[in-house]
Amino acid sequence: MDLDWEKLFKRYVWDDERTPYLTRVRNLSRTQAHYELFGYALFMGVLFGVLAVVTLSPRLPHGGAAIVPVYAFTVCCAAVVLGFTRHPWAAMWCAGAPLAALGYFAVWGFHPNLDFGDKVLLVAAAIVWLVYSRRAVAVARAWQRLAGVG
């Protein structure tokens, strides 16, 4: 049995229709925008759903401050709204999450078990996430224009 690695790669990792992350927002089709917003909303919903529960622990650097799990829950809810409605306001609320993560690190610091490299990686990931979140907002804003396009 011979596997076609190129076909498998295109099917599961990079597909122009399902993973259009290098396509400019103005050039997206409605299907591409749907897949991109669905992936973003799914990622944000799962991540912040888990964080809403995990951050209830007083062992974390914020020590049980109620604002952290409440904010995580609101982002989870915004992600669900984004997934169903593609509304730009929900995308904007989700896009604020990387800034909130950076603010969390600035106010409460990092978990004491993290090494310096882990801390740098978390900050870098939050910055990359922030840059991508701008695109997700742009795609949600463009959704209304794309709604009539097949």
N, C-alpha and C positions, 0 to 999 in steps of 0.2 A: 504494500500500500504506500503510495507516494503522496506526501502532503504538499499542497501548494501554499508555501509560507507567505508569499506575497498576498494571495487572496485572503488568507486568515488574518494577516496584519491589517489589511484594508477593512476587513469585516469587523474586527473587534477593537482595533486601536485607532486607525485613521481612515475615516470615510468622509468624502467631501460633503455628503448630505447629512450625516449624523454627528460629525465632529468638525464643524465649520469654524474653528477658533482662529484661523488665519485669514478668513474671509472678512472683508470690510463690512461694517454694519449696513451701509447703504446698498451693498450688493447681495445681502442675504435674501434667500427665498423664505416664504412663510414656514415651510417645513424645517429649514435650517434653524430659524429663530426659535421655533417650537422646541427642537431638540436641545438647543443651547440653554434656553431658559429652564427647561425641564431638568437638565443635568445640574444646573446651578441651584435651583430650588430644592432638588433632592439632596444635594450635598449639604446645603445650609440647613435644611430641615432635620436631617439625621444628626449632623454635628451638634446643632444647638438644642435638639431634643435631648441628646445624651448629656450635653453640658448643663442643661436645666436641672437634671437629676444629680449629676456628679457634684455640681457646685453647691449643693445643699450641705456638703460635708464641712464641718468647722476646722478640719485639719489642713485645709488649703490656705494659701497666704492671705486671703481676704477674711479668714476667720469666721465665716458664717454671716457676713454682711448680706442682708436680704436683697439688695439691689442686683447682685450678680446673677443669682438664679432667675430672678424676675426678668431681667434684661434678656437672658438667654432664652427664656420662654417666649418673650415677645418676638425675638428674631425667628424662633421656630414657627410661630404663628404667621409672621410676615412671609416666611418661605412657603408655607402652605397656601397662603393667599396668592403669592406670586405664581406658584405652580398651577393654580386653577384659573386665575384671571389675567395673568401677565401684566398686572397694573404697575406703572412706573413708581408709584409711591411705595409699594411693597418692595420693589427692587432697591429703592433708595434706603429703606430701613435696613435691609439686608446688607447693603453696601457700607453702612456705618459700622458693621461688626468688626472689620479689621482695625479700624480706629479705636474701637472700644477695647480690643485685645491689646493694642499698644498702650492705651491708657491704663489698662489693668496692670500691665507689666511696670509702668511708670509709678503707679500708686502703691501697689501691693508687692511688686517684685515677682520673682520666679519661685517655683517649688525648690526647697532647699537641697533636694537630691540632684538637681540639674548641674551639669558641668558648664563651663564657659562656652564651649562649642555648641552645646544644646541650646543655650540662651541665644546665641547668635543665629542659629538655625530657626528658632521660633520667631525672632524679630524679622529675619529675611523672608520667611514664609508669610508673615503678616503683611509685609510690604508688597510682595508679589500678589497676594490675595487682594490687597487694596487696589492695585493697578488693574487686575482683572475685573474687580467689582464695578469699576467705571464702565467697562464694556457691557456688563450685564444690565446696567441701568440704561445704557444707550440702546441695547437690543429691546428692552421693555418699552422704551419710548418709541422706537420704530415699529413696534408690534401693530399699532393702530394703522399705520401706513401700509403695512404688509398684510393686514387682515383681508383686503380685497384681492390680493395677488394669489394666484394658484400655485 
